[in-house]
Amino acid sequence: MQPYPQNWTHVTEFVMVGFAGVHEAHLPFFTLFLTMYLFTLVENLAIILVVGLDHQLWRPMYFFLTHLSCLEIGYTSVTVPKMLAGFIGVDGGKNISYVGCLSQLFIFTFFGATECFLLAAMAYDRYVAICMPLRYGALVSWGTCIRLAAACWMVGFLIPVLPIYLMSQLTFCGPNVIDHFFCDASPLLALSCSDVTLKETIDFLVSLAVLLTSSAVISVSYGNIVWTLLHIRSAAERRKAFSTCAAHLTVVSLFYGTLFFMYVRMKVASSINFNKVVSVFYSIITPMLNPLIYSLRNKEVKGALSRAVSLKSWKGQ
């Protein structure tokens, strides 16, 4: 444990630096991130509404997709509005209370862990659909889907409990400047004047457990899918079967690649600016791209969107 300064006081508020090096270009950056955030909200809300209103999409794959869209909205909303407030210099826009900081970290971790498990559930759905189509209705019933989704949310909520509790036991006696655009674990640990060894170890183990467990389900599911596809003689049938999981595989690759880089590490010290770029990628860019990936690569979603637009145009006449 590091020795406390003689006149130390417990930090009750943090100041988030954000992107300190872009002062002269803060308005263009504000416009860029605001556009991306609004685009993310519109896209994901459109997915939720289209799936909810179009009976042809009332199937397990799209049930999970609506949950993914809800997560993407929450995932970005817990960080981006505060970052935007800091860009335009809103009074107190860069400040966040100690409790608010831990709450933001808890919610962000909760949504991130839930998304990992949800992507695993979606991989299982694709595995059963392609490898065991005759048993699909029995193995992936609506009851099973509801239980899987509920389990993803429940386990995701429990994941950050121990890490946030350990974070709350650390002492922060100054400085209180977080070199990030949200309260992530690494920049917070760098400010603590307590021994963070246990906290680092628990964070590493929890992150590793979440990522390995969910990625193992995804890997086994897609391993079996590839094996099944290789035994399909018709090239057209192979392409048709693979097209149903291509979007999900793309989303998984984007999401897991950045998460493994960011969180399965023992040391908090690394390039802060590079970490910010990676954080922007998985917390802002990926949630914006996911609906595009699912809609552009999925004829049923594109068809449902077209029907919804056509119906709106017809009613407007």
Salt bridges, closest charged atoms under 4 A:
ASP54 OD2 - ARG307 NH2 2.75
ASP125 OD2 - ARG126 NH2 2.92
ASP179 OD1 - LYS276 NZ 2.73
ASP203 OD2 - LYS199 NZ 2.51
GLU300 OE1 - ARG59 NH2 2.59
